[in-house]
Amino acid sequence: MSQSLSSRTIPYENNLHRKLLIEKREFWTSAQRQASRIHEISYRACFKPQVPRYFIERYTEPGDSVYDPFMGRGTTIIEALLKGRSAVGNDINPLSRILVGPRTRIPPLTAVEQRLSDIRFNQTAKADRDLSMFYHPKTEAEIVSLKRYLSIRQREGTEDSVDSWIRMIATNRLTGHSPGFFSVYTLPPNQAASPANQRRINRKLRQKPDYRNVKELIIRKTRRMLCAMSPEELTVLSDGGARVRLLAEDAAMTHTIKDNSITLTVTSPPFLDIVNYSADNWLRCWFNGISSGEVASRITMARTPGDWGRAMSSVFRELFRITGQGGYVAFEVGEIRRKTLRLDEIVLPIGEQAGFTPVQILINQQSFTKTSNIWGIRNNKEGTNTNRIVLFQKSANPSRQTLRQSASV
C-alpha cells in the first residue's frame, strides 16, 4: 500500500484550530504481521503485537524502559521483553496479571506435564453454580478440582511459575468455539456468554456439552505455544521476570513508578462503553476467585466523550510525570460509532495540555476480510482495517504554539 501524507485541521478548545501531519500507509508488511504464538492469550479489545513492536524498534534501545498503563493481555510487555527492553505494565483489572505474568517466566513443557500429572482430580466435584450449559459433568469436576488446587496453592503462598502457567492456560481454555476449549461450542474465548445465552446457543445448535479432558487440553495448548517459539525467545522469556514490573493501580496514580523513568509508552485505552469487561470475564473471574463486581467497579467505563476525555486527562498528566525527556507516548485510538467519532481529536489537546508535544497521527491501513472487533465496527469501504495512533513526545523545550511534524517515522 502506498504512503499517503496529509494534514488535518484539529479542533482544539477555546476555538483554536491547528494542523497536524497525518501519515497513512502500511507500516508493516504481510510477513511482519506474523507474531509469536506466546501472544495467543485472548482478551477483549487487545491490539496486534506489531503495534508496540513498531514503536519499540524505532524509539528505544536495548535496556530502555517500555510502559503500558492499560496492559490487558500484555502485548506491549511481551514485545518489550522480546526486544531486550525492560517493561512496566499496569492494569487495574486483576485478571490482567494472571494473563501476563506467567509469560514473563515461562516454565519448561516437561515441568507443566509433570505438575498436571501430580494433580489429583475429584471426579464428583461440582461448581457452586450451574455450569451444565457449558460443561460435561466430568469436565466440570476436573475444572472445579483444578480451581480448588490453585486456590490452595495461592492461599498457602506456594504457587510457583508452573502453577501460574497452568492457571493462565486454563483461564483461557474455559470457553470457546473449537474442540480445543473445555466448553461446548460458544462465543470466542474473550467473551463469555451468560448461562441464559448459552442455553439459547445450545438449543439453536441442538448441542449438548461433551467430555473434554482438561489436562490434555492444557498440555496441547502449552505445546502449541512453546514449540513454535525460537530457543532465543524461550530463553528471554524464561527469566523475563527480572526485567518486568506488573502493577494493578489506577493508571492516573501509579505512584510506584519513578519520575522520568519511562522511555516509551505504547497503549490502547478503554474506548468509551464498547466493551463490558465484567460481563465478558464473569467465568474467568469465577475460576480465579475474583469478584466480577470488583472488576466492574475498578475499570473506567466512560459513556460519553466528555467523561472519557476527563479520565484520559488524568492519565496523560501521570504519563508526563513518568516519561523521560525526549521520551514518547504512542496512544492507539479508534474510529468508533460508525467512524463518526474520532478519539484522536479528543486526545491531541489533552496530551498537549499535559505538557507533551504532539508529533503526528499514524494510520496503519491493511487489507482484511474479517470483521474488526477492536472498536466494534466493520471494515471500512476500502476493505481495510486501521490502527490509529497519536504520537507524542516529551520535548526538552515543548512548544505550546505549534505542533511539531516529524520528517520521517
C-alpha positions as CSV (number, residue, x, y, z in Angstrom):
1,M,0.0,0.0,0.0
2,S,1.4,3.4,-1.0
3,Q,2.2,6.0,1.6
4,S,-0.2,8.9,2.0
5,L,0.8,12.1,3.7
6,S,-1.8,14.8,4.5
7,S,-2.7,17.2,7.2
8,R,-6.0,17.7,9.1
9,T,-7.2,20.7,11.0
10,I,-7.8,19.6,14.5
11,P,-10.4,21.5,16.6
12,Y,-9.0,22.5,20.0
13,E,-10.6,24.1,23.0
14,N,-11.1,27.9,23.0
15,N,-12.0,27.8,19.3
16,L,-8.3,27.1,18.4
17,H,-7.6,25.1,15.3
18,R,-4.3,23.6,14.3
19,K,-2.9,21.4,11.6
20,L,-1.2,18.1,12.3
21,L,0.6,15.8,9.9
22,I,-1.2,12.5,9.2
23,E,0.7,9.6,7.7
24,K,-1.4,6.8,6.3
25,R,0.2,3.6,4.9
26,E,1.0,0.0,5.7
27,F,3.6,0.4,8.4
28,W,4.4,-3.3,8.5
29,T,4.4,-5.9,5.7
30,S,2.5,-9.1,5.5
31,A,5.4,-11.1,6.8
32,Q,5.8,-8.8,9.8
33,R,2.2,-9.5,10.8
34,Q,3.2,-12.9,11.9
35,A,3.5,-12.7,15.7
36,S,5.0,-15.1,18.2
37,R,2.5,-17.6,19.5
38,I,3.3,-16.5,23.0
39,H,0.7,-13.8,22.3
40,E,-2.1,-16.4,21.8
41,I,-3.9,-15.4,25.0
42,S,-7.4,-14.0,24.3
43,Y,-8.5,-10.7,25.8
44,R,-11.2,-8.2,24.8
45,A,-10.1,-5.2,22.8
46,C,-6.4,-6.2,22.6
47,F,-4.2,-4.8,19.8
48,K,-1.8,-6.5,17.5
49,P,1.8,-7.2,18.6
50,Q,3.1,-5.3,15.5
51,V,1.8,-2.1,17.0
52,P,4.1,-1.9,20.0
53,R,6.9,-3.6,18.1
54,Y,7.0,-0.9,15.5
55,F,7.5,1.9,18.1
56,I,9.8,-0.2,20.4
57,E,12.2,-0.7,17.5
58,R,12.2,2.9,16.4
59,Y,12.1,4.8,19.6
60,T,14.0,2.7,22.2
61,E,17.3,1.0,22.7
62,P,18.1,-2.3,24.5
63,G,17.7,-1.7,28.2
64,D,15.3,1.2,27.9
65,S,12.0,1.0,29.8
66,V,8.7,0.5,28.0
67,Y,5.4,1.0,29.7
68,D,1.7,0.2,29.1
69,P,-0.8,1.7,31.6
70,F,-3.7,-0.5,30.2
71,M,-1.7,-3.7,29.6
72,G,-4.7,-6.1,29.1
73,R,-3.2,-9.4,27.9
74,G,0.3,-7.8,28.0
75,T,1.1,-7.4,24.3
76,T,3.4,-4.4,24.8
77,I,5.1,-6.0,27.8
78,I,5.9,-9.2,26.0
79,E,7.2,-7.4,22.9
80,A,9.4,-5.2,25.0
81,L,11.0,-8.2,26.7
82,L,11.5,-10.0,23.4
83,K,13.3,-6.9,22.1
84,G,15.6,-6.8,25.1
85,R,13.9,-3.9,26.9
86,S,12.7,-3.6,30.5
87,A,9.0,-3.3,30.9
88,V,6.4,-1.9,33.3
89,G,2.8,-3.0,32.9
90,N,-0.2,-1.8,34.7
91,D,-3.9,-2.7,34.6
92,I,-6.5,-2.2,37.3
93,N,-8.2,-5.4,36.2
94,P,-6.8,-8.2,38.5
95,L,-7.2,-10.7,35.7
96,S,-4.5,-8.9,33.7
97,R,-1.6,-10.0,35.8
98,I,-2.9,-13.6,35.7
99,L,-2.7,-13.4,31.9
100,V,0.7,-11.6,31.6
101,G,2.9,-12.7,34.5
102,P,3.3,-16.4,33.5
103,R,4.6,-15.4,30.1
104,T,7.4,-13.4,31.6
105,R,8.8,-16.5,33.3
106,I,7.9,-19.5,31.1
107,P,8.4,-22.9,32.7
108,P,9.6,-25.9,30.6
109,L,6.9,-28.0,28.9
110,T,8.1,-31.1,30.9
111,A,7.5,-29.3,34.2
112,V,3.9,-28.4,33.2
113,E,3.3,-32.0,32.1
114,Q,4.7,-33.4,35.4
115,R,2.7,-30.9,37.5
116,L,-0.6,-31.8,35.8
117,S,0.2,-35.5,36.3
118,D,0.7,-34.9,40.0
119,I,-2.6,-33.0,40.5
120,R,-5.4,-35.3,41.6
121,F,-9.0,-34.6,40.4
122,N,-12.1,-35.4,42.3
123,Q,-14.5,-36.9,39.7
124,T,-17.5,-36.0,41.8
125,A,-16.6,-32.3,42.3
126,K,-19.3,-29.7,41.4
127,A,-19.2,-26.0,41.0
128,D,-21.0,-23.7,43.3
129,R,-23.3,-22.6,40.4
130,D,-25.0,-24.2,37.5
131,L,-22.5,-24.6,34.7
132,S,-24.2,-27.5,33.0
133,M,-24.9,-25.5,29.9
134,F,-21.1,-25.2,29.2
135,Y,-19.6,-28.4,30.5
136,H,-20.0,-32.1,30.6
137,P,-20.3,-33.3,34.3
138,K,-16.9,-34.9,34.2
139,T,-15.2,-31.9,32.6
140,E,-16.9,-29.7,35.3
141,A,-15.5,-31.9,38.0
142,E,-12.0,-31.5,36.6
143,I,-12.3,-27.7,36.3
144,V,-13.5,-27.4,39.8
145,S,-10.7,-29.7,41.1
146,L,-8.1,-27.6,39.3
147,K,-9.7,-24.4,40.7
148,R,-9.5,-25.8,44.2
149,Y,-5.9,-26.9,43.8
150,L,-4.8,-23.5,42.5
151,S,-6.7,-21.7,45.3
152,I,-5.0,-23.7,48.0
153,R,-1.6,-23.1,46.4
154,Q,-2.3,-19.4,46.2
155,R,-3.6,-19.2,49.8
156,E,-0.6,-21.1,51.2
157,G,1.9,-19.0,49.2
158,T,3.2,-22.0,47.3
159,E,2.0,-21.1,43.8
160,D,5.1,-21.1,41.6
161,S,5.7,-20.3,37.9
162,V,4.4,-23.8,36.8
163,D,1.1,-23.3,38.7
164,S,0.7,-19.8,37.4
165,W,1.2,-21.0,33.8
166,I,-1.4,-23.7,34.3
167,R,-3.8,-21.1,35.8
168,M,-3.3,-18.8,32.7
169,I,-3.9,-21.6,30.2
170,A,-6.9,-22.9,32.0
171,T,-8.3,-19.4,32.3
172,N,-8.1,-19.1,28.5
173,R,-9.5,-22.5,27.8
174,L,-12.7,-22.2,29.9
175,T,-15.0,-21.4,26.9
176,G,-14.5,-21.1,23.2
177,H,-15.7,-22.1,19.8
178,S,-13.5,-25.2,19.0
179,P,-12.7,-28.6,20.4
180,G,-9.6,-27.0,22.0
181,F,-11.7,-25.5,24.8
182,F,-13.2,-27.0,27.8
183,S,-16.7,-26.0,26.9
184,V,-19.3,-26.9,24.3
185,Y,-19.4,-24.5,21.3
186,T,-19.9,-21.0,22.5
187,L,-18.7,-17.4,22.0
188,P,-15.0,-16.7,21.3
189,P,-12.8,-17.2,24.5
190,N,-12.5,-13.5,25.2
191,Q,-16.3,-13.1,25.6
192,A,-18.1,-15.5,27.9
193,A,-21.8,-16.0,27.2
194,S,-24.2,-15.7,30.1
195,P,-25.8,-19.0,31.2
196,A,-29.1,-17.9,29.6
197,N,-27.5,-17.1,26.3
198,Q,-25.5,-20.3,26.3
199,R,-28.8,-22.3,26.7
200,R,-30.1,-20.5,23.7
201,I,-27.0,-21.3,21.7
202,N,-27.3,-25.0,22.7
203,R,-31.0,-25.1,21.6
204,K,-30.2,-23.4,18.3
205,L,-27.3,-25.7,17.5
206,R,-29.0,-28.8,19.1
207,Q,-25.9,-29.5,21.1
208,K,-25.0,-30.9,24.5
209,P,-21.7,-30.5,26.3
210,D,-19.4,-33.4,25.6
211,Y,-16.5,-34.5,27.7
212,R,-13.2,-32.5,27.3
213,N,-10.1,-33.7,29.1
214,V,-8.8,-30.7,31.0
215,K,-5.2,-31.8,31.5
216,E,-4.8,-32.9,27.9
217,L,-6.1,-29.6,26.5
218,I,-3.8,-27.6,28.8
219,I,-0.8,-29.6,27.6
220,R,-1.9,-29.3,24.0
221,K,-2.2,-25.5,24.2
222,T,1.1,-25.2,26.1
223,R,2.9,-27.3,23.5
224,R,1.4,-25.2,20.7
225,M,2.6,-22.0,22.2
226,L,6.1,-23.1,23.3
227,C,7.1,-25.4,20.5
228,A,6.6,-22.6,17.9
229,M,9.0,-20.3,19.8
230,S,12.6,-20.0,19.0
231,P,15.2,-21.0,21.6
232,E,16.2,-17.3,21.9
233,E,12.6,-16.3,22.7
234,L,12.2,-19.1,25.2
235,T,15.4,-18.0,26.9
236,V,14.5,-14.4,27.1
237,L,11.0,-15.1,28.5
238,S,12.1,-17.8,30.9
239,D,13.8,-15.2,33.0
240,G,12.0,-12.1,31.8
241,G,10.5,-11.6,35.3
242,A,13.8,-9.9,36.3
243,R,13.1,-7.1,33.8
244,V,9.4,-6.6,34.3
245,R,7.1,-4.9,36.9
246,L,3.4,-5.6,36.8
247,L,1.1,-3.3,38.7
248,A,-2.6,-3.2,39.4
249,E,-3.1,0.5,40.0
250,D,-5.2,3.4,38.7
251,A,-3.5,4.5,35.5
252,A,-3.7,8.1,36.8
253,M,-2.0,7.3,40.1
254,T,1.0,5.0,39.5
255,H,3.0,6.3,42.5
256,T,5.4,3.4,42.4
257,I,6.8,4.4,39.0
258,K,9.6,6.9,39.4
259,D,9.6,10.3,37.7
260,N,11.2,10.5,34.2
261,S,11.9,6.7,34.2
262,I,10.0,5.6,31.1
263,T,11.4,5.9,27.6
264,L,8.3,4.8,25.6
265,T,4.7,4.2,26.4
266,V,2.6,2.2,23.9
267,T,-1.0,1.7,24.9
268,S,-4.6,1.2,23.8
269,P,-7.0,2.6,26.4
270,P,-10.6,1.5,27.1
271,F,-12.8,3.1,24.4
272,L,-16.0,4.6,25.9
273,D,-18.5,1.8,26.8
274,I,-17.9,-0.5,23.9
275,V,-16.6,-3.4,25.9
276,N,-18.2,-4.8,29.1
277,Y,-15.2,-6.2,30.8
278,S,-17.2,-7.5,33.8
279,A,-19.8,-9.4,31.8
280,D,-17.2,-10.8,29.3
281,N,-15.0,-12.1,32.1
282,W,-17.5,-13.4,34.6
283,L,-16.4,-17.1,34.1
284,R,-12.7,-16.2,34.2
285,C,-13.3,-14.3,37.5
286,W,-15.2,-17.2,39.0
287,F,-12.3,-19.6,38.2
288,N,-9.8,-17.3,39.8
289,G,-11.8,-16.4,42.8
290,I,-12.2,-12.7,41.7
291,S,-15.4,-10.8,42.1
292,S,-16.7,-9.7,38.7
293,G,-18.4,-6.8,40.5
294,E,-15.0,-5.7,41.7
295,V,-13.7,-5.7,38.1
296,A,-16.7,-3.6,37.0
297,S,-16.2,-1.1,39.8
298,R,-12.5,-0.6,39.1
299,I,-12.4,-0.3,35.3
300,T,-13.1,3.1,33.8
301,M,-16.1,2.7,31.5
302,A,-16.8,6.2,30.3
303,R,-20.1,6.6,28.5
304,T,-19.6,10.0,26.9
305,P,-16.7,11.6,25.0
306,G,-16.5,14.2,27.8
307,D,-16.2,11.6,30.6
308,W,-13.6,9.7,28.5
309,G,-11.6,12.9,27.9
310,R,-11.6,13.8,31.6
311,A,-10.4,10.3,32.5
312,M,-7.6,10.4,29.9
313,S,-6.6,13.9,31.1
314,S,-5.6,12.4,34.4
315,V,-3.8,9.6,32.7
316,F,-1.8,11.9,30.5
317,R,-0.7,14.1,33.4
318,E,0.7,10.9,35.0
319,L,2.3,9.8,31.8
320,F,4.1,13.2,31.6
321,R,5.4,12.8,35.1
322,I,6.9,9.3,34.5
323,T,8.2,9.9,30.9
324,G,11.8,10.9,30.5
325,Q,13.0,13.9,28.5
326,G,12.8,13.0,24.8
327,G,10.6,10.0,25.5
328,Y,7.5,9.1,23.5
329,V,3.9,8.1,24.0
330,A,2.1,6.1,21.3
331,F,-1.6,6.2,22.1
332,E,-3.8,4.0,19.9
333,V,-7.4,5.2,19.5
334,G,-10.2,4.3,17.1
335,E,-12.9,5.5,14.9
336,I,-16.0,4.5,16.7
337,R,-19.7,4.9,16.4
338,R,-19.6,4.1,12.7
339,K,-16.5,6.3,12.3
340,T,-18.3,9.5,13.2
341,L,-16.3,9.9,16.4
342,R,-12.5,10.3,16.2
343,L,-10.9,9.9,19.6
344,D,-7.6,11.3,18.3
345,E,-9.3,14.7,18.2
346,I,-10.0,14.4,21.9
347,V,-6.6,13.0,22.8
348,L,-4.5,15.6,20.9
349,P,-5.3,18.7,23.1
350,I,-5.3,16.5,26.2
351,G,-1.8,15.4,25.6
352,E,-0.6,18.8,24.8
353,Q,-2.2,20.3,27.9
354,A,-0.4,17.7,29.9
355,G,2.9,19.0,28.5
356,F,3.6,16.7,25.6
357,T,4.4,17.8,22.0
358,P,2.1,16.1,19.5
359,V,4.2,14.7,16.7
360,Q,1.7,13.2,14.3
361,I,-1.1,10.8,13.7
362,L,-0.1,7.4,12.1
363,I,-2.8,5.4,10.4
364,N,-1.8,1.9,9.7
365,Q,-4.1,0.6,6.9
366,Q,-4.2,-3.0,5.8
367,S,-6.5,-5.1,3.7
368,F,-8.5,-7.8,5.5
369,T,-11.8,-9.6,5.0
370,K,-12.7,-10.4,8.6
371,T,-14.8,-8.2,10.8
372,S,-12.8,-5.9,13.1
373,N,-13.7,-6.4,16.7
374,I,-11.3,-3.8,18.2
375,W,-13.7,-0.9,18.2
376,G,-17.0,-2.7,17.4
377,I,-17.1,-1.6,13.7
378,R,-16.9,-3.4,10.4
379,N,-14.2,-3.0,7.8
380,N,-14.3,0.4,6.1
381,K,-15.3,0.9,2.5
382,E,-11.8,0.3,1.2
383,G,-11.9,-3.2,2.7
384,T,-9.3,-2.4,5.2
385,N,-8.7,-2.4,9.0
386,T,-6.9,0.5,10.6
387,N,-4.9,1.3,13.6
388,R,-4.9,5.0,14.5
389,I,-2.0,6.0,16.7
390,V,-1.4,9.5,18.1
391,L,2.3,10.0,18.8
392,F,3.5,12.4,21.4
393,Q,7.0,13.4,22.7
394,K,8.1,14.9,26.0
395,S,10.4,17.5,24.5
396,A,13.1,19.3,26.4
397,N,11.5,22.6,25.3
398,P,8.0,21.8,24.2
399,S,6.3,24.4,22.0
400,R,2.8,25.4,23.1
401,Q,2.2,27.3,19.9
402,T,2.9,24.8,17.1
403,L,2.7,21.1,16.6
404,R,6.0,19.5,15.6
405,Q,5.9,17.4,12.4
406,S,8.4,14.6,12.2
407,A,10.4,14.4,9.0
408,S,10.2,10.6,9.0
409,V,8.6,7.9,11.2
